[in-house]
Amino acid sequence: MDPGFRRDDKGGGGAPRILSRRTGSRSEVAAACPAAMTAGIRIGMALTQARALVPELRVDPADPEGDRADLERLAHSLARRWSPSVTMASEDLLFLDLTGVAHLHGGEARMLRRLHALLARLGFAAKIAVADTPGAAWAFARFRPETLLLCPTGEHGAWLAPLPVEALRLEGDALDLLHRLGVDSIGQLAALPRAPLVRRFGTTIAARLDQALGRIPEPVAPVTPPEPIAVTQRFAEPIATPEAIAHWLGDLVRRLAEALAEAGQGARRIGLVADRVDGVPQRIGIGLARASRDPAHLLRLLARRIDSIEPGYGLDAMTLHLLRSEPLGALPVDERLDAETVPDLAPLIDTLATRIGMARLWRMRPVESDVPERSAAALPPLDPPEREAPPLKADDVRQLDRHAPLPPWHPEWPRPIRLLRRPERLDHVVAALPDQPPRRFTWRGERHEVVRADGPERIHGEWWKRAVETHATRDYFRVEDERGRRYWLFRQGDGERQVTGDLSWYLHGLFG
């Protein structure tokens, strides 16, 4: 019994969205969200016709290689957790053999519901059908309206009879011939005598019918999930000293590095499981900012965690697991002896992360946004910068703009050294409207007298992104109190129109 999966784009708010592909000299629709389908757009339609139907259409290029890779990763995950036999039947279809595994998941009906909930959490819109044969499951998933369908054992023939002959996965020529002869349903086709059917149409139609009805087997090629990389060392006598643990840990790291080199991978996360004689495992793990298979570097990071292992009465075995990896090829070597070398920060970051955790290490990048709290984003410390935009075509009108792009953070707009995660409201603010800085304010229970101030700097909301910010206005001031401390304050509203804000004051940053 095999369920068939289909991946759709649910779409979202805003303009209808489609994916386009290039077929020769023609651009056509490869996929469409439900809103676009409702507007009359169909798969295979010319892109110009789709734009004519929906002028505000959002068009993105299709990525068939990426979709194939995503489907393959999903198939591998299902093969590890749900069924040992998972087949990629097409670009949007998976077959799962449930023989002998459905009872492990609470029965076929419950398994269907759990699979559907899992796929929904992963962002897949799926139709799942269970039948006695792969052909019947494919037909039910494609041509029945139910999202979840469980065909009783032995009833697939009766359920297939009212479906159109397209449900047999036939080619276009065979379908045209059947329709010309008035054979529109599978039931009508199954009622025809077999010998005249084969003489007239060949063996293809009869074979598809027999596969769907279970009269002949349908071979499938299940995917084989890659085996996780792990190395194990078992001991004849338990070990308990730090020296012995460090010795065997070095041997495990060397063997793991060899396995990584053979697989062309670099480690990003490694876990060590040490089995104690009393059955209580000891676990330590490390993460790397950049993929690596350098045994010396990996051993240094793991050796710092040996103190957290409690051997108790001794360790029976030690296993080093590769938890996360990335493809890692050969490193380029500059042939010039006088070439300037860029220092590699990865070992330093890995050492710091081992001590304080990777979550406490990040770098900031500017974001093009007028709203201060949206003008910066945290990134991992060694993530590569964003790729440059592709070169413009010769007839692109944007080439007429000879001005250099404006920097996201303008040097003439001073910003505080420390920006609060959220602006904090101020109390007891005394200020003259509409454009005067505050004379005094209270922040976190402490009163501040303002002796110097500069501003206002007016910042409007991003109305082109959020409709609620159409009239939002902030007036920012740089102020200094009587003890020389400088703050970045703003008033919500322009002081003249009530729609721009409620005139409340907030502290957003500190200059020093």
C-alpha positions as CSV (number, residue, x, y, z in Angstrom):
1,M,0.0,0.0,0.0
2,D,1.5,3.3,-1.1
3,P,0.6,6.9,-0.3
4,G,1.2,9.5,-3.0
5,F,2.5,13.0,-2.0
6,R,2.0,16.2,-3.9
7,R,3.7,19.5,-3.0
8,D,1.9,22.7,-3.7
9,D,2.5,26.4,-3.0
10,K,-0.2,27.6,-0.6
11,G,0.5,31.1,-1.5
12,G,0.1,33.8,1.0
13,G,-1.1,37.3,1.5
14,G,-0.6,40.0,-1.1
15,A,-0.5,39.6,-4.9
16,P,-1.0,36.2,-6.5
17,R,2.3,34.4,-7.0
18,I,3.5,32.1,-9.8
19,L,6.8,30.3,-10.7
20,S,8.0,30.6,-14.3
21,R,10.2,28.4,-16.4
22,R,11.8,28.7,-19.8
23,T,10.8,26.2,-22.5
24,G,12.8,27.0,-25.6
25,S,12.0,30.6,-26.5
26,R,8.8,30.6,-24.5
27,S,8.3,31.5,-20.8
28,E,5.4,29.7,-19.2
29,V,3.8,29.1,-15.8
30,A,5.5,26.2,-13.9
31,A,3.5,26.6,-10.6
32,A,0.8,28.9,-9.2
33,C,-0.7,29.6,-5.8
34,P,-4.4,29.1,-5.2
35,A,-5.1,32.8,-5.6
36,A,-3.5,32.7,-9.1
37,M,-5.4,29.6,-10.0
38,T,-8.6,31.2,-9.0
39,A,-7.9,34.1,-11.3
40,G,-7.7,31.8,-14.2
41,I,-4.0,31.0,-14.4
42,R,-3.1,27.5,-15.4
43,I,0.1,25.4,-15.4
44,G,1.7,25.7,-18.9
45,M,0.1,29.0,-19.7
46,A,2.3,31.6,-21.4
47,L,3.7,34.1,-19.0
48,T,2.5,37.1,-21.1
49,Q,-1.0,35.7,-21.0
50,A,-0.8,35.2,-17.2
51,R,0.4,38.8,-16.7
52,A,-2.5,40.0,-18.9
53,L,-5.0,38.2,-16.7
54,V,-3.5,39.4,-13.4
55,P,-1.4,42.7,-13.8
56,E,-0.2,42.6,-10.2
57,L,1.1,39.1,-10.5
58,R,4.3,38.2,-8.6
59,V,6.6,36.1,-10.8
60,D,9.6,34.2,-9.5
61,P,11.8,31.8,-11.4
62,A,11.3,28.1,-10.8
63,D,14.1,26.1,-9.3
64,P,13.6,22.4,-10.4
65,E,17.0,21.3,-9.1
66,G,16.2,22.8,-5.7
67,D,12.8,21.2,-5.7
68,R,14.3,17.9,-6.6
69,A,16.9,18.2,-3.8
70,D,14.1,19.1,-1.3
71,L,12.0,16.1,-2.3
72,E,15.0,13.8,-2.0
73,R,15.8,15.1,1.5
74,L,12.1,14.5,2.4
75,A,12.3,11.0,1.0
76,H,15.4,10.3,3.0
77,S,13.8,11.6,6.2
78,L,10.7,9.5,5.6
79,A,12.8,6.4,4.9
80,R,14.5,6.8,8.3
81,R,11.4,7.4,10.3
82,W,8.3,6.1,8.6
83,S,9.0,3.3,6.1
84,P,12.2,1.6,4.9
85,S,10.9,1.7,1.3
86,V,10.4,5.2,-0.1
87,T,10.4,5.8,-3.9
88,M,10.6,9.1,-5.7
89,A,8.1,8.4,-8.5
90,S,8.1,11.9,-10.1
91,E,9.0,15.5,-9.3
92,D,6.0,15.8,-6.9
93,L,5.2,12.2,-5.9
94,L,6.5,9.8,-3.3
95,F,5.5,6.1,-2.8
96,L,5.8,4.6,0.6
97,D,5.5,0.9,1.2
98,L,3.5,0.5,4.4
99,T,3.7,-3.3,4.5
100,G,4.6,-4.3,8.0
101,V,5.2,-0.8,9.4
102,A,1.7,0.7,9.7
103,H,1.1,-0.9,13.1
104,L,4.2,0.8,14.4
105,H,2.5,4.2,13.9
106,G,-0.9,3.3,15.3
107,G,-2.5,1.8,12.2
108,E,-2.9,3.1,8.6
109,A,-5.6,5.7,9.5
110,R,-3.6,7.3,12.3
111,M,-0.4,7.1,10.2
112,L,-2.1,9.1,7.5
113,R,-3.1,11.8,9.9
114,R,0.4,12.0,11.5
115,L,2.1,12.1,8.1
116,H,-0.2,14.9,7.0
117,A,0.4,16.9,10.1
118,L,4.2,16.4,9.8
119,L,4.2,17.6,6.1
120,A,2.0,20.6,7.0
121,R,4.6,21.7,9.7
122,L,7.3,21.3,7.0
123,G,5.4,23.6,4.6
124,F,4.1,20.9,2.2
125,A,0.5,20.8,1.0
126,A,-0.1,17.1,0.5
127,K,-2.7,14.6,-0.6
128,I,-2.2,11.2,0.8
129,A,-3.9,8.0,-0.5
130,V,-3.4,4.4,0.7
131,A,-4.3,1.5,-1.6
132,D,-3.2,-2.0,-2.4
133,T,-1.1,-1.0,-5.4
134,P,1.1,2.0,-6.4
135,G,-1.0,2.7,-9.5
136,A,-4.2,2.8,-7.4
137,A,-2.7,5.1,-4.8
138,W,-1.4,7.4,-7.5
139,A,-4.9,7.5,-9.1
140,F,-6.7,8.3,-5.8
141,A,-4.2,11.0,-4.8
142,R,-4.6,12.7,-8.2
143,F,-8.2,12.2,-9.1
144,R,-10.1,11.9,-5.8
145,P,-11.1,15.1,-3.9
146,E,-10.2,13.7,-0.5
147,T,-7.1,15.0,1.1
148,L,-6.6,11.8,3.1
149,L,-8.0,8.6,1.6
150,L,-7.8,5.1,2.9
151,C,-9.0,2.5,0.4
152,P,-10.1,-0.8,2.1
153,T,-8.2,-3.9,1.2
154,G,-9.5,-5.5,-1.9
155,E,-11.8,-2.6,-2.8
156,H,-9.4,-0.7,-5.1
157,G,-10.9,-2.2,-8.2
158,A,-14.4,-0.8,-7.5
159,W,-12.9,2.6,-6.4
160,L,-10.9,2.8,-9.6
161,A,-13.9,2.1,-11.9
162,P,-15.5,5.5,-12.0
163,L,-12.2,7.4,-12.4
164,P,-11.2,8.7,-15.9
165,V,-8.6,6.7,-17.9
166,E,-6.1,9.5,-17.2
167,A,-5.7,8.0,-13.8
168,L,-3.8,5.1,-15.3
169,R,-0.8,7.2,-16.1
170,L,-1.2,6.8,-19.9
171,E,0.5,8.9,-22.6
172,G,-1.3,11.5,-24.7
173,D,-1.7,9.3,-27.8
174,A,-3.2,6.4,-26.0
175,L,-5.6,8.8,-24.2
176,D,-6.7,10.4,-27.4
177,L,-7.4,7.0,-29.0
178,L,-9.4,5.8,-26.0
179,H,-11.5,9.0,-26.0
180,R,-12.2,8.7,-29.7
181,L,-13.6,5.2,-29.1
182,G,-15.8,6.5,-26.3
183,V,-13.8,4.8,-23.5
184,D,-13.7,7.5,-20.8
185,S,-13.5,5.6,-17.5
186,I,-11.4,2.8,-16.1
187,G,-14.4,0.7,-15.5
188,Q,-15.3,0.9,-19.3
189,L,-11.7,0.0,-20.2
190,A,-11.6,-3.0,-17.7
191,A,-14.8,-4.4,-19.3
192,L,-13.3,-4.7,-22.7
193,P,-12.0,-8.1,-23.8
194,R,-8.3,-8.4,-23.2
195,A,-7.1,-10.0,-26.5
196,P,-8.7,-7.4,-28.8
197,L,-7.5,-4.6,-26.4
198,V,-3.9,-5.8,-26.7
199,R,-4.1,-6.3,-30.5
200,R,-5.6,-2.8,-31.0
201,F,-3.7,-0.7,-28.5
202,G,-0.6,-2.7,-27.7
203,T,0.6,-3.9,-24.3
204,T,1.0,-0.4,-22.6
205,I,-2.6,0.2,-21.8
206,A,-3.2,-3.3,-20.6
207,A,-0.1,-3.3,-18.5
208,R,-1.0,0.0,-16.8
209,L,-4.5,-1.4,-16.0
210,D,-3.1,-4.6,-14.6
211,Q,-0.6,-2.7,-12.5
212,A,-3.4,-0.5,-11.0
213,L,-5.6,-3.6,-10.3
214,G,-2.7,-5.6,-8.8
215,R,-2.6,-8.3,-11.5
216,I,1.0,-7.8,-12.3
217,P,3.7,-6.3,-10.0
218,E,5.0,-2.8,-10.5
219,P,8.8,-2.5,-9.8
220,V,9.9,0.5,-7.8
221,A,13.4,1.8,-6.9
222,P,13.5,2.9,-3.3
223,V,15.9,5.6,-2.2
224,T,18.8,4.7,0.0
225,P,19.4,7.2,2.8
226,P,23.1,8.0,3.3
227,E,24.5,6.2,6.4
228,P,25.4,8.6,9.2
229,I,29.1,8.9,9.8
230,A,30.2,7.5,13.2
231,V,33.2,5.8,14.6
232,T,33.2,3.6,17.7
233,Q,35.9,2.2,20.0
234,R,35.0,-0.6,22.5
235,F,37.3,-1.5,25.4
236,A,38.1,-4.9,26.7
237,E,38.6,-3.3,30.2
238,P,36.8,-0.1,31.3
239,I,38.8,3.1,31.2
240,A,38.4,5.9,33.7
241,T,41.4,8.2,33.6
242,P,41.5,11.5,31.7
243,E,44.7,10.4,30.0
244,A,43.1,7.2,28.6
245,I,40.0,9.1,27.5
246,A,42.2,11.7,25.7
247,H,44.2,9.0,24.0
248,W,41.3,7.1,22.6
249,L,39.5,10.4,21.7
250,G,42.5,11.3,19.5
251,D,42.2,8.0,17.8
252,L,38.5,8.5,17.2
253,V,39.0,12.0,15.8
254,R,41.6,10.7,13.4
255,R,39.3,8.0,12.1
256,L,36.4,10.5,11.8
257,A,38.6,12.9,9.8
258,E,39.5,10.0,7.4
259,A,35.8,9.2,7.0
260,L,35.0,12.8,6.3
261,A,37.7,13.1,3.7
262,E,36.4,10.0,2.0
263,A,32.9,11.4,1.9
264,G,34.0,14.9,0.8
265,Q,32.4,16.5,3.9
266,G,33.4,18.8,6.7
267,A,32.0,18.7,10.2
268,R,29.8,21.4,11.6
269,R,28.6,19.6,14.7
270,I,30.2,16.6,16.4
271,G,28.8,14.6,19.4
272,L,30.7,12.2,21.7
273,V,28.8,9.5,23.5
274,A,30.7,7.6,26.2
275,D,29.0,4.5,27.5
276,R,29.5,3.8,31.2
277,V,29.5,0.4,32.8
278,D,26.4,1.3,34.8
279,G,24.5,2.2,31.7
280,V,24.5,6.0,32.2
281,P,25.9,7.5,28.9
282,Q,28.0,10.7,29.1
283,R,27.6,13.1,26.2
284,I,29.5,16.1,25.0
285,G,29.3,18.0,21.8
286,I,31.0,20.8,19.8
287,G,29.9,23.1,17.0
288,L,32.1,24.7,14.4
289,A,31.6,28.1,12.7
290,R,33.0,26.7,9.5
291,A,33.1,23.2,8.1
292,S,36.4,21.4,9.0
293,R,37.9,18.0,9.0
294,D,41.3,19.0,10.6
295,P,41.9,16.3,13.2
296,A,44.1,18.6,15.3
297,H,41.6,21.4,15.5
298,L,38.7,19.0,16.2
299,L,40.7,17.3,19.0
300,R,41.6,20.6,20.6
301,L,37.9,21.5,20.8
302,L,36.8,18.1,22.2
303,A,39.7,18.0,24.7
304,R,38.3,21.1,26.4
305,R,35.1,19.2,27.2
306,I,36.8,16.0,28.7
307,D,36.5,17.4,32.2
308,S,32.6,17.3,31.9
309,I,32.8,13.5,31.4
310,E,32.1,11.5,34.7
311,P,33.5,8.0,34.0
312,G,32.1,6.6,37.3
313,Y,33.3,3.0,37.5
314,G,34.7,3.1,33.9
315,L,33.7,3.5,30.2
316,D,32.9,0.5,28.1
317,A,32.8,2.3,24.7
318,M,33.2,5.7,23.1
319,T,31.4,6.8,19.9
320,L,32.0,9.9,17.9
321,H,28.9,11.0,15.9
322,L,28.8,13.4,13.0
323,L,25.7,15.4,13.7
324,R,25.9,18.0,11.0
325,S,28.1,18.4,8.0
326,E,28.7,20.4,4.8
327,P,30.4,19.6,1.5
328,L,34.1,20.4,1.8
329,G,36.5,20.2,-1.1
330,A,40.2,20.8,-1.4
331,L,41.5,24.1,-0.1
332,P,43.1,26.4,-2.7
333,V,46.8,27.1,-2.3
334,D,48.3,30.4,-3.5
335,E,51.5,29.6,-5.5
336,R,53.0,33.1,-4.7
337,L,55.3,33.1,-1.8
338,D,54.8,36.9,-1.2
339,A,51.0,36.7,-1.3
340,E,49.2,38.3,1.5
341,T,47.3,35.8,3.7
342,V,44.0,36.6,5.3
343,P,43.9,35.4,8.9
344,D,41.4,32.6,9.4
345,L,39.1,33.4,12.3
346,A,37.4,30.1,12.4
347,P,39.7,28.4,15.0
348,L,39.4,31.4,17.3
349,I,35.6,31.5,17.0
350,D,35.3,27.8,17.6
351,T,37.5,28.1,20.7
352,L,35.3,31.0,22.0
353,A,32.1,29.1,21.2
354,T,33.3,26.1,23.1
355,R,33.7,28.2,26.2
356,I,30.7,30.6,26.0
357,G,28.4,29.0,23.4
358,M,27.8,29.8,19.7
359,A,24.6,31.7,20.6
360,R,26.7,34.5,22.2
361,L,28.8,35.1,19.0
362,W,27.5,37.1,16.1
363,R,28.2,39.9,13.8
364,M,26.0,42.7,12.6
365,R,25.1,43.7,9.1
366,P,23.3,46.8,7.9
367,V,19.8,46.6,6.6
368,E,18.2,49.1,4.3
369,S,15.4,50.4,6.6
370,D,14.4,53.8,7.9
371,V,13.2,52.4,11.2
372,P,16.3,52.1,13.5
373,E,15.4,48.8,15.1
374,R,15.1,47.3,11.7
375,S,18.3,48.7,10.3
376,A,20.6,46.0,11.6
377,A,20.5,42.2,11.7
378,A,22.5,39.7,13.6
379,L,24.4,37.0,11.5
380,P,26.6,34.1,12.4
381,P,30.2,35.3,12.8
382,L,31.6,33.5,9.8
383,D,28.7,33.3,7.4
384,P,29.7,34.5,3.9
385,P,28.3,37.9,2.8
386,E,25.4,38.1,0.5
387,R,26.0,37.4,-3.1
388,E,26.3,40.4,-5.4
389,A,23.4,41.1,-7.7
390,P,23.7,39.7,-11.2
391,P,24.9,42.2,-13.9
392,L,22.1,44.2,-15.6
393,K,21.2,43.5,-19.1
394,A,22.2,46.0,-21.8
395,D,18.7,47.2,-22.3
396,D,17.9,47.5,-18.6
397,V,16.8,51.1,-17.8
398,R,18.5,50.9,-14.4
399,Q,21.8,51.3,-16.2
400,L,20.9,55.0,-16.8
401,D,21.4,55.7,-13.0
402,R,25.1,56.7,-12.7
403,H,24.9,57.5,-9.0
404,A,26.5,55.2,-6.5
405,P,24.1,53.4,-4.2
406,L,23.4,55.0,-0.9
407,P,24.9,53.2,2.1
408,P,22.4,51.6,4.5
409,W,24.0,53.5,7.4
410,H,24.7,57.1,6.3
411,P,27.7,58.6,8.1
412,E,26.0,62.0,8.5
413,W,23.2,60.4,10.6
414,P,24.7,59.7,14.0
415,R,23.5,56.6,15.7
416,P,24.1,55.5,19.3
417,I,26.7,53.0,20.2
418,R,24.1,50.9,22.0
419,L,20.6,50.5,20.6
420,L,18.0,49.0,22.9
421,R,16.2,45.9,21.8
422,R,12.9,47.7,22.3
423,P,12.4,51.4,23.0
424,E,11.7,52.0,26.6
425,R,9.0,54.5,27.6
426,L,9.9,57.6,29.6
427,D,7.9,59.2,32.4
428,H,7.4,62.8,33.6
429,V,8.7,64.3,30.3
430,V,8.6,68.1,30.1
431,A,8.9,69.4,26.5
432,A,7.4,72.2,24.4
433,L,5.5,71.3,21.2
434,P,5.9,70.8,18.4
435,D,9.7,70.5,17.8
436,Q,11.5,71.2,21.1
437,P,13.6,68.7,22.9
438,P,12.7,67.5,26.4
439,R,13.9,69.5,29.4
440,R,13.7,66.7,31.9
441,F,12.6,63.0,31.9
442,T,12.5,60.0,34.1
443,W,13.9,56.7,32.9
444,R,13.9,53.5,35.0
445,G,13.0,55.5,38.1
446,E,15.8,58.0,37.8
447,R,15.3,61.7,36.9
448,H,17.5,63.4,34.3
449,E,17.8,67.1,33.7
450,V,18.7,67.9,30.0
451,V,21.4,70.5,29.6
452,R,22.1,70.1,25.9
453,A,20.1,68.8,23.0
454,D,20.2,68.4,19.2
455,G,17.3,67.7,16.8
456,P,14.7,66.8,15.8
457,E,15.5,64.1,13.2
458,R,12.2,63.0,11.8
459,I,11.7,59.4,10.8
460,H,8.5,58.2,9.1
461,G,7.1,54.7,9.2
462,E,7.7,52.3,6.2
463,W,4.2,52.8,4.7
464,W,5.2,50.9,1.6
465,K,5.7,47.8,3.7
466,R,3.2,48.1,6.5
467,A,-0.2,49.9,6.0
468,V,-0.4,50.6,9.8
469,E,2.6,52.9,9.5
470,T,1.2,55.1,6.8
471,H,1.0,58.1,9.2
472,A,3.5,56.9,11.9
473,T,6.1,59.6,12.7
474,R,9.0,59.8,15.2
475,D,11.0,62.9,16.1
476,Y,14.4,61.9,17.5
477,F,16.6,64.0,19.7
478,R,20.2,63.6,21.0
479,V,20.3,64.9,24.6
480,E,22.9,65.2,27.3
481,D,22.0,65.2,31.0
482,E,23.6,67.1,33.9
483,R,26.2,64.3,34.4
484,G,27.3,64.2,30.8
485,R,25.5,61.1,29.8
486,R,24.0,61.2,26.3
487,Y,20.8,59.5,25.2
488,W,18.8,59.0,22.0
489,L,15.1,59.9,22.6
490,F,12.1,60.1,20.3
491,R,8.6,61.4,20.6
492,Q,5.8,59.4,19.0
493,G,4.0,61.8,16.6
494,D,4.9,65.2,15.0
495,G,3.2,67.3,17.7
496,E,0.6,68.7,15.3
497,R,-1.6,65.8,14.0
498,Q,-3.0,63.2,16.3
499,V,-3.0,60.5,13.7
500,T,0.8,60.5,13.7
501,G,1.2,59.4,17.3
502,D,0.1,59.8,20.9
503,L,3.0,62.2,21.8
504,S,4.6,59.6,24.2
505,W,8.3,59.7,24.7
506,Y,10.8,56.8,24.5
507,L,14.5,56.2,25.0
508,H,16.0,54.2,22.1
509,G,19.7,54.2,22.6
510,L,22.8,55.4,24.5
511,F,25.8,57.2,23.0
512,G,28.2,56.5,25.8
